[in-house]
Structures are given as structure tokens and as C-alpha cells.
């Protein structure tokens, strides 16, 4: 009878231990799932950070390109003004040459002005 009672107590302890072990296993499974979910979140955040960094790099490159384009346009405008000025000067020189007196008349004018100076 004493052995039966001890045996029964041991069975009850074993059943209790099995239930406790099953609960612990469930708890471990639940915590493992939470841990896996928690690990996914940083991975998502890392991916978002990577994407945002790429976007920022692209925007900085675009901005640099825009600045380069603006500088090139400014330089082009400046050179265009210089070219217009040079063309204007060339036209004036061409007009002066076209409107200059014939060579023989020019020689007469130079000779007369030289004569005036020597007198």
C-alpha cells in the first residue's frame, strides 16, 4: 500500500512535470516566434535605411548635376555675350573698310595731312 501510494505520487509528479514541460515548450515556442518577429523588424529597418540612403545619394547627384548645368549655362551666356560683342566689332570693322575712301584718295588725304603738319 505504501509503495502504491509512492508510485501514485510519482505518477502525479511525473504528470505535473510533463504538463509543466509542455507549458514551458509552448512558452519557448511563443518566445521564439516573438524573437523571430523582432529580428525581422531590424532587417526591415535596415532595408528602409539602405533605400533612403540610395535616394539621398541620387538626390545629391541630381543636385550636383543641376548645379553643373547652371554653371555651364552661366558660362555659355557669358561666352555668348562675348561672341556677340566680337561679331559687332567685326561688323563695324567691315563697315569701316567698306566705307573707306579708295586707296588713291586715301594716299592723297595722308599726303595732304602730312603736308599740313610740315607747314
Backbone as a printed PyTorch tensor [residue, N CA C, xyz], in Angstrom:
tensor([[[   0.8250,   -1.1960,    0.0000],
         [   0.0000,    0.0000,    0.0000],
         [   0.8680,    1.2590,    0.0000]],

        [[   1.9140,    1.2000,    0.8190],
         [   2.8210,    2.3430,    0.8560],
         [   3.4970,    2.5610,   -0.4840]],

        [[   3.8860,    1.4390,   -1.1340],
         [   4.5390,    1.5310,   -2.4320],
         [   3.5670,    2.0400,   -3.4870]],

        [[   2.3050,    1.5880,   -3.3850],
         [   1.2980,    2.0770,   -4.3330],
         [   1.1270,    3.5820,   -4.1800]],

        [[   1.0690,    4.0070,   -2.9620],
         [   0.9110,    5.4300,   -2.6920],
         [   2.1060,    6.2120,   -3.2250]],

        [[   3.3150,    5.6870,   -2.9960],
         [   4.5140,    6.3290,   -3.5260],
         [   4.4930,    6.3260,   -5.0520]],

        [[   4.0910,    5.1940,   -5.6190],
         [   4.0160,    5.0730,   -7.0740],
         [   3.0090,    6.0720,   -7.6300]],

        [[   1.8680,    6.1820,   -6.9900],
         [   0.8280,    7.1300,   -7.4200],
         [   1.3290,    8.5650,   -7.2980]],

        [[   2.0150,    8.8630,   -6.2110],
         [   2.5780,   10.2040,   -6.0300],
         [   3.6020,   10.5120,   -7.1260]],

        [[   4.3960,    9.5120,   -7.4620],
         [   5.4120,    9.7010,   -8.5120],
         [   4.7410,    9.9210,   -9.8650]],

        [[   3.6390,    9.1830,  -10.1160],
         [   2.9000,    9.3770,  -11.3710],
         [   2.3300,   10.7910,  -11.4260]],

        [[   1.7530,   11.2130,  -10.3050],
         [   1.2010,   12.5660,  -10.2660],
         [   2.3000,   13.6040,  -10.4880]],

        [[   3.4540,   13.3970,   -9.8580],
         [   4.5860,   14.3160,  -10.0490],
         [   5.0600,   14.3020,  -11.5020]],

        [[   5.0780,   13.0810,  -12.0830],
         [   5.5000,   12.9530,  -13.4820],
         [   4.5050,   13.6510,  -14.4000]],

        [[   3.2150,   13.4570,  -14.1470],
         [   2.1940,   14.1410,  -14.9600],
         [   2.3150,   15.6580,  -14.8110]],

        [[   2.5040,   16.0630,  -13.5600],
         [   2.6640,   17.5040,  -13.3140],
         [   3.9080,   18.0330,  -14.0500]],

        [[   4.9930,   17.2760,  -13.9850],
         [   6.2360,   17.6810,  -14.6630],
         [   6.0350,   17.7100,  -16.1810]],

        [[   5.2850,   16.7110,  -16.7170],
         [   5.0130,   16.6800,  -18.1650],
         [   4.2060,   17.9020,  -18.5830]],

        [[   3.1750,   18.2400,  -17.7740],
         [   2.3660,   19.4280,  -18.0810],
         [   3.2160,   20.7040,  -18.0020]],

        [[   4.0370,   20.7680,  -16.9760],
         [   4.9070,   21.9420,  -16.8170],
         [   5.8940,   22.0280,  -17.9880]],

        [[   6.4230,   20.8740,  -18.3800],
         [   7.3560,   20.8380,  -19.5120],
         [   6.6450,   21.2480,  -20.7980]],

        [[   5.4150,   20.7750,  -21.0090],
         [   4.6400,   21.1430,  -22.2030],
         [   4.3720,   22.6440,  -22.2070]],

        [[   4.0190,   23.1970,  -21.0340],
         [   3.8010,   24.6340,  -20.9540],
         [   5.0840,   25.4150,  -21.2500]],

        [[   6.1940,   24.8930,  -20.7130],
         [   7.4830,   25.5520,  -20.9810],
         [   7.8310,   25.4990,  -22.4730]],

        [[   7.5510,   24.3590,  -23.1030],
         [   7.8120,   24.2370,  -24.5430],
         [   6.9610,   25.2410,  -25.3360]],

        [[   5.6760,   25.3410,  -24.9380],
         [   4.8010,   26.3230,  -25.6040],
         [   5.3440,   27.7380,  -25.4120]],

        [[   5.7830,   28.0260,  -24.1870],
         [   6.3330,   29.3470,  -23.8890],
         [   7.6000,   29.6030,  -24.7250]],

        [[   8.4450,   28.5800,  -24.8290],
         [   9.6620,   28.7110,  -25.6440],
         [   9.2840,   28.9480,  -27.1060]],

        [[   8.3020,   28.2180,  -27.6110],
         [   7.8550,   28.4070,  -28.9990],
         [   7.3270,   29.8260,  -29.2070]],

        [[   6.4940,   30.2840,  -28.2510],
         [   5.9250,   31.6200,  -28.3600],
         [   7.0390,   32.6790,  -28.3260]],

        [[   7.9880,   32.5030,  -27.3990],
         [   9.0990,   33.4630,  -27.3050],
         [   9.9970,   33.4000,  -28.5390]],

        [[  10.1740,   32.2170,  -29.0940],
         [  10.9690,   32.0590,  -30.3170],
         [  10.3130,   32.8140,  -31.4740]],

        [[   8.9890,   32.6820,  -31.5830],
         [   8.2590,   33.4270,  -32.6280],
         [   8.4340,   34.9280,  -32.4400]],

        [[   8.2860,   35.3790,  -31.1930],
         [   8.4500,   36.8080,  -30.9180],
         [   9.8560,   37.2740,  -31.2810]],

        [[  10.8290,   36.4450,  -30.9510],
         [  12.2170,   36.7800,  -31.2610],
         [  12.4270,   36.8810,  -32.7710]],

        [[  11.8730,   35.9210,  -33.5150],
         [  11.9890,   35.9450,  -34.9730],
         [  11.3160,   37.1890,  -35.5480]],

        [[  10.1390,   37.5230,  -35.0210],
         [   9.4430,   38.7340,  -35.4680],
         [  10.2650,   39.9700,  -35.1400]],

        [[  10.8650,   39.9610,  -33.9430],
         [  11.6790,   41.1010,  -33.5270],
         [  12.9230,   41.2390,  -34.4140]],

        [[  13.4490,   40.1210,  -34.8950],
         [  14.6160,   40.1710,  -35.7720],
         [  14.2410,   40.6500,  -37.1630]],

        [[  13.0110,   40.3730,  -37.5860],
         [  12.5460,   40.8240,  -38.8990],
         [  12.4570,   42.3520,  -38.9300]],

        [[  12.0030,   42.9450,  -37.8470],
         [  11.8380,   44.4090,  -37.7950],
         [  13.1570,   45.1490,  -38.0520]],

        [[  14.2580,   44.7980,  -37.3730],
         [  15.5180,   45.4800,  -37.6900],
         [  15.9510,   45.2690,  -39.1400]],

        [[  15.6890,   44.0610,  -39.6640],
         [  16.0310,   43.8130,  -41.0680],
         [  15.2350,   44.7360,  -41.9860]],

        [[  13.9420,   44.9060,  -41.6660],
         [  13.1150,   45.8250,  -42.4600],
         [  13.6560,   47.2420,  -42.3580]],

        [[  13.9960,   47.6350,  -41.1310],
         [  14.5260,   48.9880,  -40.9160],
         [  15.8580,   49.1780,  -41.6480]],

        [[  16.7070,   48.1710,  -41.6220],
         [  17.9770,   48.2580,  -42.3480],
         [  17.7320,   48.4450,  -43.8500]],

        [[  16.7720,   47.6880,  -44.3740],
         [  16.4370,   47.8030,  -45.7950],
         [  15.8940,   49.1980,  -46.1100]],

        [[  15.0310,   49.7190,  -45.2260],
         [  14.4950,   51.0660,  -45.4340],
         [  15.6160,   52.0980,  -45.3890]],

        [[  16.5290,   51.9430,  -44.4360],
         [  17.6650,   52.8720,  -44.3300],
         [  18.5030,   52.8050,  -45.6000]],

        [[  18.7280,   51.6150,  -46.0950],
         [  19.5070,   51.4400,  -47.3220],
         [  18.8180,   52.1410,  -48.4960]],

        [[  17.5110,   51.9400,  -48.6190],
         [  16.7580,   52.5700,  -49.7070],
         [  16.7930,   54.0870,  -49.5860]],

        [[  16.5910,   54.5910,  -48.3630],
         [  16.6030,   56.0480,  -48.1530],
         [  17.9840,   56.6100,  -48.4500]],

        [[  19.0330,   55.8920,  -48.0730],
         [  20.4000,   56.3350,  -48.3520],
         [  20.6350,   56.4170,  -49.8550]],

        [[  20.1230,   55.4210,  -50.5800],
         [  20.2530,   55.4380,  -52.0350],
         [  19.4870,   56.6140,  -52.6290]],

        [[  18.2940,   56.8810,  -52.0920],
         [  17.5050,   58.0250,  -52.5780],
         [  18.2360,   59.3340,  -52.3080]],

        [[  18.8040,   59.4590,  -51.1170],
         [  19.5450,   60.6730,  -50.7650],
         [  20.7480,   60.8390,  -51.6910]],

        [[  21.4660,   59.7540,  -51.9440],
         [  22.6220,   59.8180,  -52.8350],
         [  22.1870,   60.2420,  -54.2370]],

        [[  21.0650,   59.6940,  -54.6970],
         [  20.5630,   60.0500,  -56.0290],
         [  20.1860,   61.5290,  -56.0740]],

        [[  19.4880,   61.9970,  -55.0190],
         [  19.0890,   63.4050,  -54.9740],
         [  20.3050,   64.3270,  -54.9230]],

        [[  21.3300,   63.9300,  -54.1670],
         [  22.5600,   64.7450,  -54.1130],
         [  23.2160,   64.7870,  -55.4840]],

        [[  23.2250,   63.6570,  -56.1720],
         [  23.8130,   63.6200,  -57.5190],
         [  23.0150,   64.5060,  -58.4650]],

        [[  21.6800,   64.4470,  -58.3590],
         [  20.8310,   65.3030,  -59.1890],
         [  21.1140,   66.7750,  -58.9200]],

        [[  21.2490,   67.1010,  -57.6360],
         [  21.5080,   68.4910,  -57.2540],
         [  22.8580,   68.9470,  -57.8100]],

        [[  23.8530,   68.0670,  -57.7050],
         [  25.1740,   68.3960,  -58.2450],
         [  25.0820,   68.5820,  -59.7570]],

        [[  24.3230,   67.7150,  -60.4230],
         [  24.1350,   67.8430,  -61.8680],
         [  23.4400,   69.1600,  -62.2070]],

        [[  22.4250,   69.5070,  -61.4220],
         [  21.7100,   70.7660,  -61.6450],
         [  22.6420,   71.9530,  -61.4740]],

        [[  23.5120,   71.8840,  -60.4590],
         [  24.4730,   72.9700,  -60.2430],
         [  25.4590,   73.0450,  -61.4060]],

        [[  25.9190,   71.8860,  -61.8750],
         [  26.8290,   71.8630,  -63.0220],
         [  26.1610,   72.4690,  -64.2520]],

        [[  24.9140,   72.1020,  -64.4740],
         [  24.1690,   72.6310,  -65.6210],
         [  24.0200,   74.1460,  -65.4900]],

        [[  23.7150,   74.6210,  -64.2850],
         [  23.5570,   76.0640,  -64.0650],
         [  24.8790,   76.7820,  -64.3330]],

        [[  25.9770,   76.2040,  -63.8760],
         [  27.2870,   76.8160,  -64.1220],
         [  27.6070,   76.8230,  -65.6100]],

        [[  27.2970,   75.7160,  -66.2910],
         [  27.5550,   75.6600,  -67.7300],
         [  26.6950,   76.6750,  -68.4780]],

        [[  25.4470,   76.8420,  -68.0550],
         [  24.5780,   77.8300,  -68.7000],
         [  25.1130,   79.2370,  -68.4920]],

        [[  25.5660,   79.5200,  -67.2710],
         [  26.1350,   80.8410,  -66.9810],
         [  27.3640,   81.0860,  -67.8530]],

        [[  28.2160,   80.0820,  -67.9490],
         [  29.4140,   80.2120,  -68.7770],
         [  29.0310,   80.3690,  -70.2490]],

        [[  28.0390,   79.6270,  -70.6990],
         [  27.5790,   79.7380,  -72.0820],
         [  27.0250,   81.1340,  -72.3560]],

        [[  26.2220,   81.6600,  -71.4210],
         [  25.6720,   83.0130,  -71.5920],
         [  26.7920,   84.0460,  -71.6730]],

        [[  27.7960,   83.9060,  -70.8020],
         [  28.9230,   84.8500,  -70.8090],
         [  29.6760,   84.7810,  -72.1410]],

        [[  29.9370,   83.5760,  -72.6040],
         [  30.6610,   83.4160,  -73.8740],
         [  29.8120,   83.8780,  -75.0500]],

        [[  28.5000,   83.6740,  -74.9480],
         [  27.6010,   84.1500,  -75.9980],
         [  27.6560,   85.6760,  -76.0890]],

        [[  27.6730,   86.3520,  -74.9330],
         [  27.7850,   87.8190,  -74.9280],
         [  29.1140,   88.2690,  -75.5320]],

        [[  30.1870,   87.5660,  -75.1810],
         [  31.4990,   87.9000,  -75.7570],
         [  31.4880,   87.7200,  -77.2820]],

        [[  30.8620,   86.6320,  -77.7320],
         [  30.7790,   86.3670,  -79.1670],
         [  29.9600,   87.4510,  -79.8700]],

        [[  28.8360,   87.8480,  -79.2630],
         [  28.0190,   88.9140,  -79.8580],
         [  28.8120,   90.2090,  -79.9500]],

        [[  29.5700,   90.5160,  -78.8870],
         [  30.4090,   91.7230,  -78.9040],
         [  31.4640,   91.6510,  -79.9940]],

        [[  32.0860,   90.4980,  -80.1440],
         [  33.1130,   90.3180,  -81.1740],
         [  32.4990,   90.4380,  -82.5700]],

        [[  31.3120,   89.8710,  -82.7630],
         [  30.6430,   89.9840,  -84.0650],
         [  30.2940,   91.4380,  -84.3740]],

        [[  29.8480,   92.1520,  -83.3520],
         [  29.5110,   93.5690,  -83.5390],
         [  30.7560,   94.3590,  -83.9490]],

        [[  31.8680,   94.0850,  -83.2650],
         [  33.1220,   94.7710,  -83.6150],
         [  33.5540,   94.4180,  -85.0360]],

        [[  33.3980,   93.1440,  -85.4070],
         [  33.7680,   92.7130,  -86.7590],
         [  32.9070,   93.4180,  -87.8020]],

        [[  31.5980,   93.5170,  -87.5600],
         [  30.7170,   94.2200,  -88.4950],
         [  31.1260,   95.6850,  -88.6460]],

        [[  31.4780,   96.3120,  -87.5090],
         [  31.8960,   97.7120,  -87.5600],
         [  33.1740,   97.8530,  -88.3790]],

        [[  34.1160,   96.9470,  -88.1490],
         [  35.3570,   96.9950,  -88.9300],
         [  35.0800,   96.7590,  -90.4140]],

        [[  34.1970,   95.8190,  -90.7190],
         [  33.8530,   95.5630,  -92.1140],
         [  33.1980,   96.8030,  -92.7330]],

        [[  32.3080,   97.4500,  -91.9580],
         [  31.6800,   98.6820,  -92.4530],
         [  32.7260,   99.7670,  -92.6770]],

        [[  33.6730,   99.9100,  -91.7500],
         [  34.7300,  100.9140,  -91.8970],
         [  35.5610,  100.6530,  -93.1500]],

        [[  35.8890,   99.3720,  -93.3680],
         [  36.6860,   99.0260,  -94.5580],
         [  35.8540,   99.2860,  -95.8090]],

        [[  34.5900,   98.9140,  -95.7700],
         [  33.7160,   99.0960,  -96.9360],
         [  33.5090,  100.5890,  -97.2450]],

        [[  33.4080,  101.3950,  -96.2190],
         [  33.1410,  102.8280,  -96.3970],
         [  34.4230,  103.6630,  -96.5130]],

        [[  35.5780,  103.0280,  -96.4440],
         [  36.8390,  103.7780,  -96.5360],
         [  37.0130,  104.3220,  -97.9580]],

        [[  37.6450,  105.4610,  -98.0680],
         [  37.8620,  106.0050,  -99.4190],
         [  38.7650,  105.0890, -100.2350]],

        [[  38.6920,  105.1810, -101.5290],
         [  39.5780,  104.3480, -102.3650],
         [  41.0390,  104.6080, -101.9970]],

        [[  41.8750,  103.6850, -102.3030],
         [  43.2840,  103.7490, -101.8820],
         [  43.9620,  105.0090, -102.4120]],

        [[  43.7250,  105.3520, -103.6000],
         [  44.4050,  106.5350, -104.1550],
         [  43.9480,  107.7880, -103.4160]],

        [[  42.6760,  107.8670, -103.1090],
         [  42.1740,  109.0160, -102.3470],
         [  42.7680,  109.0110, -100.9500]],

        [[  42.9110,  107.8450, -100.3870],
         [  43.4810,  107.7280,  -99.0550],
         [  44.9140,  108.2750,  -99.0720]],

        [[  45.6650,  107.8820, -100.0950],
         [  47.0430,  108.3760, -100.2000],
         [  47.0690,  109.8940, -100.2960]],

        [[  46.0850,  110.4630, -101.0560],
         [  46.0280,  111.9290, -101.1910],
         [  45.7520,  112.5650,  -99.8330]],

        [[  44.8150,  111.9690,  -99.0560],
         [  44.4760,  112.5130,  -97.7450],
         [  45.6730,  112.4430,  -96.8190]],

        [[  46.4060,  111.3390,  -96.8500],
         [  47.5850,  111.1880,  -95.9850],
         [  48.6310,  112.1980,  -96.4070]],

        [[  48.8360,  112.3460,  -97.6870],
         [  49.8440,  113.3000,  -98.1710],
         [  49.4570,  114.7120,  -97.7610]],

        [[  48.1730,  115.0670,  -97.8980],
         [  47.7470,  116.4100,  -97.5510],
         [  47.9000,  116.6320,  -96.0560]],

        [[  47.5400,  115.6440,  -95.2290],
         [  47.6750,  115.8370,  -93.7860],
         [  49.1250,  115.9090,  -93.3860]],

        [[  49.9700,  115.1800,  -94.0830],
         [  51.4090,  115.2590,  -93.7920],
         [  51.9370,  116.6380,  -94.1660]],

        [[  51.4820,  117.1400,  -95.2930],
         [  51.9130,  118.4600,  -95.7710],
         [  51.4850,  119.5440,  -94.7820]],

        [[  50.2410,  119.3730,  -94.2540],
         [  49.7370,  120.3510,  -93.2800],
         [  50.6050,  120.3490,  -92.0250]],

        [[  51.0330,  119.2090,  -91.6300],
         [  51.8450,  119.0990,  -90.4230],
         [  53.2140,  119.7150,  -90.6200]],

        [[  53.7640,  119.5650,  -91.7650],
         [  55.1120,  120.0820,  -92.0000],
         [  55.0960,  121.5820,  -92.2310]],

        [[  53.9740,  122.1330,  -92.5820],
         [  53.9100,  123.5810,  -92.8370],
         [  53.8940,  124.3720,  -91.6060]]])
